Amino acid sequence: MQTILGANGQIGTELARDLHRNHTRDIRLVSRQPRRVNETDELVAADLMDAAQTDAAVAGSDIAYLTVGLPADSQMWAQRFPVMMRNAIDACAHHGTKLVFFDNTYMYPMTSEPQTEDTPFRPAGSKGRTRAQTATMLLDAMTAGTVDAVICRAPEFYGPNQTQSFTNAMVFDRIAQHKRAFVPIRDDTLRSLIWTPDASRAMALIGNTESAYGQTWHLPIDSNRRTYAQLMELTSQASGHQNKYTVLGTPVFALGRLFSKNVRELWELLPRYGVDTVFVSDKFTRAFPDFAVTTYDAGVAQLVTH
C-alpha cells in the first residue's frame, strides 16, 4: 500500500496517476474530502492536523507521501505545516512506514548562487521560516533514525490543470485568457521552473527506489533556464501571435500590498524575481539518466495550445 497524504492538489493527483501507471495499484488517497483519481484507489477522509486521524490513515502503508498544499497564507502555514509534519513523522514511525516529503525552496537564500541539495537554509520571511522549520523537523528525525524518509524539493511550479504558482497565475493563466501577462520585478533574470507532472513522476520514482532514502533530492527541471522575456517569446511562437506583457516593479507591489492579501503574501518572495534563480538538479539526472524532463518549449506550448 502506498498512501498520499494531502491527495487533492495537483502534485498529489499527478502522483496518484504515475504510481498507478508505473509502480502499484494499491493506492490510498487521504484528505478531508478525497477524490478518486484511479478506479482502484482507496479513499480515506482525514484531517492531517489530527494525530489520531493521521495515524489511522497511514496504518498498513509501506510508503506515505506528504504532498499537502495550503493557500499562500503565512499565518496558516505557520500554524499547520509543522503540526502536519509532526503527525506524519509520528504515524510513519509507529507503523514502520517510509515517508516521502514534497518540499519547496522558500528557505533558500534569495540570491543568484546555484541552489543544490547542500544549500544552507537562510529564510527571509515567514513562509520561508515555516518551510525551514518543517524540513528541519524531518531531517532531525531522519538523523535520529526515527523514520526512514526522503525529501523531494522543487522550485516554482508551472504546468497544466490546477497548478498553483505566481508564474502560472500572472503569466500563463492570463495568456490563456487572452490577457496581457504580468511579470514580477524583471524580465531578464533566469527562472528555474518545474513542470508539475515531472515533479510527481520523479517523486514516485524516488519513493520506489530504496537507495534514494535518507537524502534530499532536487527534482528534475529543464537545465536550459529561460528568462521571462524568453518564456513570453515561447508563448508567442506556440500561439502564432505576439503576446504582450508588463513588468511590474517593486513600487507597484508596495502599493498593491496595501489593498490585496495576495500581494502581501507575494511580497516576501519578490527578491527572488530580481536575481537569477539557479536550481540545480544534477544529482537526480546522474542517478536517473533515463528520466525524460519536459522542456520549457514543450511545456509552454502545451499551456498555450490547450
N, C-alpha and C positions, 0 to 999 in steps of 0.2 A: 504494500500500500504506500502510495506517495500522496502527500497531503499539501494543499496550497492554502496557507493562512492569509486571508485577505485576497480572495479569488476574483472579485468582481471588476477590478481595474484592468486596464489594457495589458499590463505586464502579466498579471495572473491569467487572463483569458488566453493570451498567446502561449503562455507556458502550458496551460492545460491542453491546448491543441497539439503542441510539439511533444509533450510527454506521451499522449495517446498515439501519436503518429510514429514515434521513434523509440519509445522506451517501455511503456507499460499502459495497460488499460485499466489498472486497478488504481483509480484516482479519486481522491476525496476533495471536494471544494468547500471551503469554510469561509463564511462571512455572516453578517447579520441577516442578510437576505440572499443566500447563494442562488445562482442561476446556472443551470446545466450548460456546459459547452459541448461535451460529447455525450452520446446516448447512454454510455455505461457509467458516467460519473455518479459518485455518491455525494449527496448534498447534506451538509451539516450546518445548521444555524447556530452561531455562537458569537458572543461578544468577547473579543480578544483583550478587553480591559478587565475581564473577569478571570481570575486564575483558575477556578474550578472548571469553567466552560472551556478554557483553552486546553487544560489538561485532558478533558474528555474528548476534545476534537483531535488531539494528537494521538491518543491511545490506539495502538495497533499499527502505527505508521513506521515504515522503515526510514523514510525521508520526509521532512517537513520544510516547505519553502515559505519564508516570511516575506511577503510581497505587498504589505499594506501600503496603500497610498492615502494621504489625507489632503484636504484642501490647503492651499497656501495660506496658512493661518499660524503665526508664530506661537501664540498662546496655546492653541490646540496641540501643536507639535510638542511643546514643552510638557504638556500635561499627559499626553497619550503615548508617544513613541517609546519613552523609557519604560513605561509600565508594560506595554505590549511586548517589548523585548525581554523584560524580566520574566513575564509569564511564559513566553515561548521557550526561553532557556530552561526554566524550571520543568516545564512539561516534557521537553525533549530529554532532559537529564533523567527524569522519572521513568520514562518509557524506553530509554536506550535508543532514541530516535536521532538520526543525523539532522542537522539544521543548516539550511542554505539561506543566507540573508541577502536580499537585494538592497543595495546601498547606493547613495549618490555621492557627489563630490563637494557638497556645501562646506565641509570642514577644511578643505584645502585652501592654501593661500591664494588670494585672487591676484596672481601675478602672471607674467608670461613664461615663467620657468616650467619646463616639462613636468607633467604630473605622472608619477609612477606609483606602483604599489607601496613604495617606501617613502613617499612624500609625507612629511610630518603634518599633523593636524594643527592649523592655526586659524580657527574660526573667527570671523569678523562681524558676526551678528547673531541674533537669537536663534534663527533656524540652523545656522552653522554650528552653534554650540550644542544644540539639541542633537544634531546628527553625530557630532563628535562624541557626546556622552553615550549615545545609543550604540555606536560602533565599538567604543572602548569597553562597554559592558560585555559585549560578545567576545572581544579579543582577550579580555581578562579571564572569561570562562573557558576559552579555548586553551589558554596558557596553563590554567589550573587543572585542566583535564576534566572539567565538569561536563562538557558536551563536545561531541565530535562535530565540528562545524566548518563552514567555509563562507567567506564574504565575496559577493559578486558586486563590483562597483561600476556604475555607469555615469557618463557625463549627461548633458542635457539631451532630452528626447527630441526626436521628430519622427513622424510616422502616421499611419492611417487610422481610420475609425475614431476612437475616443482618446487618442493620445493627448496627454495634458503636458504642455510646456509653454513658456513665454514665447519661444520662437514659433511654435505651431500657431499660437493664438494671434500673435502680432504680424506674422508674415504669411505662412502658408494657408491658414484658415481664411484670412482676409482676401488673398488672391483667389481662392476657390469661390469666394462670394463676389468676385469681380470688383473688389475694393482696392484702394491704394494700401500697400503694406506699410507698416511702421517698423523701423529698425532702431533698436536702442543704442544710443551713445555714438557709435561709429560703424561705418560700413566697410572699413579696410583692415579690420583685425581678424585673424584666423579663428574660426569656430570649430570646436570638436562636438559633433552631434552623433547620437547613436540611433539607428533605425530600430524602433521598438520590437518588431518581430525578431530581429537579430539578437537583441538583448535577451529575450525569452528563450530562444533556441540555444544560445550559448550557456545560459544558466541551467537549462535542462541537461546539457552535455556535461557541465561541471558537476552538477549534483549526482550524476550517474557515473562519475569517474572517481574511483576510490582514492587514487593517488592525489587528487586535487584538494582533499580536505586538509584542514589545519593551516590554510593560507588565505591571503587576499588576492583576488584576481580582478584586473581591469577587463571589462567586457569589450569585445572587438568592435572597432569602428573603421571606416574608410580612412586610411592614413593620409590620403590626398586632401588635406583640410582646405576648406574654402572660406572666403570672406562673405559677408552678407551681400556685397556687390556682386560677387561671383555666383552666389546662390540665386540671386534675383535674375541674373543672366540665364541661369539654367531654367528658371521658370518661364522665361520668355521663349527660349528655344523649344521647350516642351509644348507650350500653348500656341506658339505660332504668332504671337503678338507681343509687343513691348509692355511688360508690366512695370508699373511705376511704384516708387516708394519714397517715404520721407524719413530722414534720420532725426530722431527725437533726442535732443541734447539734455544734459543734466538739469538745466533750468526748467524745462518742460515737466520733468518728473518731480522736481521740487515743488512746483505749483500743483501738479496733479495729486500729490500725496495729501494735500490739504483737504481734498474732496473725495478721494477714491481709496477704499481699503485695499483694492487690488494693487494700486500703485504703491501704497505704503508697504505692502508685502514684498514687492519687487525691489524696493529702494536699497536694501542691504546687499543685494546681488548685483547692483549696477556696475561696480568697479570691474567685474569680470568681463563686461562687454567693452570696456575701454582698452583692453590688452588682448594679445593673442591667448587663446586657450588651447594648450597643447597636451591633450590627454593621450597617454601612450599605452597601447595595448599589445606591445611586442611580446610580452610573456605568454599571453594567450595564443598569439599567432605561432610562436615556436612550439607550444605544447600541442596545438590542434591545427596543423598546417592545412588540413583539408576542409576546414570550415570556410564556407563561401560568405564573404561580407558583402552586403548591399552597398553599391557605390552611391555617392551623392547624386550622380547623374541619373541613376535608375530610381532612387528613392524620390527625388524631386519630381521626376517625370510621372511617377505613379500618383503622387499627391495632386499634381496639376491636371492630369488627364482623367482621374477617377473621382 
